Amino acid sequence: MTARTIAIAGCGPAGLAAALLLARDGHRVTLLERFATPQPIGSGLMLQPTGLAVLRELGLTEEVLARGARVDRLLGCTAEGRVVLDVAYRALKGERFGLGIHRASLFGVLFDAAVAAGIPIETGRTVTGSEPAGDGRRRLLFEGGTRSAKFDLVVDALGSRTPLAPPTGRELAYGALWTSLAWPEGTSLSLSTLEQRYDRASRMVGVLPTGTRAGGGGAEASLFWSLRLDRLEAWRTAGLAAWKAEVRALWPATEPLLAQIDHPDQLAVARYAHRTLSKPAATGLIHIGDTWHSASPQLGQGANMALLDAWALRQGLRGAATVEAGLVRTVAMRQRHVALYQALTALLTPVYQSDSRVIPALRDRLVAPLSRLPLVEGIQAALVAGLVGRPLAKLALHA
């Protein structure tokens, strides 16, 4: 296999996983990051059997399992206690589960592995664009007007607001407030369940167990609150006490978590966009993860899809006579699964984040009874696990 010079822009899960996989195949990889010190952004996430399969191939399963919290069930209820969503991984064949983990923990595992592998990381490099450099190669353009050396391939892992791809898609009206908190003692909350409470689709609070971070400390949870972004200033004006009262009324069991929040700055604002690039590859360039496809977090697939993209890139380039041929193979391996989950997420978003009254009313009365049927229970579990469309078989991965 011909060794290529590859620049990877972005040190998120997609970029770090791609760097590790490609470097192990003998490619000369350079990571570029705009921060002076690479760092994660965000709170908790769910690793599904798909993402865990890639981490196992990287030899990092033990590290992520040690830092995360095994999740066996997703449970959503109305404020009155009516079950709206009940998904158990036991409905799937084999030992399947999700893993709640803080982004900082996942980042730490991947970043430490990249450093240990000796992959060069150039920090303070704000990418503004790219340009063809002849012979199928490409240069990166940086803030301040400088240019990179020529690379056989540039991997864009800069996220949904990347400057390396044309603007597309749409910003979503609803986002969320997130914070990470210590897991409370004596709580009725479950350490193995992602739980949510809904008031129609306009108000939702959730708690995700996220394990422990490196450096010690006890178990943690991510608390998240659905919020229309045009109401963010009104939320700030109303004050923390008013918001706590609203959350407490919707779900009293969150009180021990709310007691740990004493300033609005503890809550980070997450903004979502639904976008899918029609052409994720060009001459000497490929977009992976959120740069190719981003969506609302209704199915929690962001990091998992990014890890699958990184694995597909490694597989696509293996044995390819040219970079172009490798990129064609990469896109072909991922295109169907990406399109399927982008469509499903777009379909489900109004069910859990919207101003609609009719859609959540139908959800509350129909979804839970249907989910108790054995066939539907298995379909729901496969959907949440990211396994619809059999992506692992397409990529020669094993759960």
C-alpha positions, 0 to 999 in steps of 0.5 A: 500500500502506498503511504500518503501524506495526510492532513487532518483538520480538527481534533474531535473524535472523528479527526483523532480516530482517523489519525490513529487508524491512518497512521497505523496503516503507515500514512504520514499523518499531521493533525491540525487544531485551532486551539493552543491546547487541544480540548473537547467541547460539550458535555456528555454523549452516548457511545453506541455498539457502532462507535464501540466497535471502532474503539475496539479495533483501536484497542481502546475499549478498556479505557473508555469502559473504565471512564464511561457508564454502561447504559442498558435502557432509555426511558422517557415519560411525561410529567404524569409518569406515562411511559412514552419511550422505553428502549432496552438493549436486551432486545438485541442479539448479543451483549449490546449496550450503550456507554454514557461518557463525558466528551472530555473522557472520550477526547482524553482516551483518543488524544493520549493514544495519538500522542503515544503514537507520535502523531504530529499535532500542530496547534494554533492553526485556524483553517480558513479554506483549502485549494488544489495544489496540482497532481491531485494534492491539496493545500490548507489555507490558514488565518493570516494568509499562510498556506500549508505544504502540499498533502495527498489528502486533507481530511476535514473533521472541523464540524458542522461550521467548517470553512472547508465545505459550502454552507448547506442545510439549516439551523434548528430552532431548538437547542439545549442547555447542558451541564455535568454534575456529580451523581447524587447519593440516595437518588431514585435515578438509575446509573444504567438508564438514560432518562427523560421527562417531557411536556409535549415536545417544547419542554424536556429534561434528561439525565445521562450517566457519564461515568468518571473522568480521568484523575479520579472523582466519583460518578457524574451525570449530564443534565440537559434541558431542551430550549428554543434558542430564540427564548435563550435571552428570556431564560437568562432574564427570568433567572436561575431560580425560575428555571429550577422551579420549572425543571423541578415541577416537570421532574422532582427527582432532579432536585439533587442535581439542580442543587449543584447549579448556582450560576447560569454559566454552569450551563453550556448552550448547544446549537444544532443544525441539520445538514448533509453534504451532497458531495462529501469528497473532492480532489484531495479532500474528504469531509467526515463526521459533522462536516459531512452530516450533522443533525439534532441529537434525537438518536444520539448518533453524532460521535458514533457516525464520526467514528464509523466515517473514520474507519470507512476512510481507513478501509477505503484507502487500503489497497486503493490505487489512487487517493481518488479511488479510495475516497470513492470507496469510502463514500460508497461504504457510508452513504446509505447509512448516513442518508438513512439516519439523517432522514430518521433524525429529521423525521423524529426531531419534531416528535421531541423538540418542536412547538407542535401539540398534535405530534407529541399527543400522538407520541404519548398515546401510540409509541409506548403501547407499540414499543411493547410488541416484541418486533417493534421493541427490537426495531427500536433498540436497533434504531437507537444502537445505530444498527439499522442498515447493517453498517458494521457488516458493510465496514467489516466491523464486529460489534 
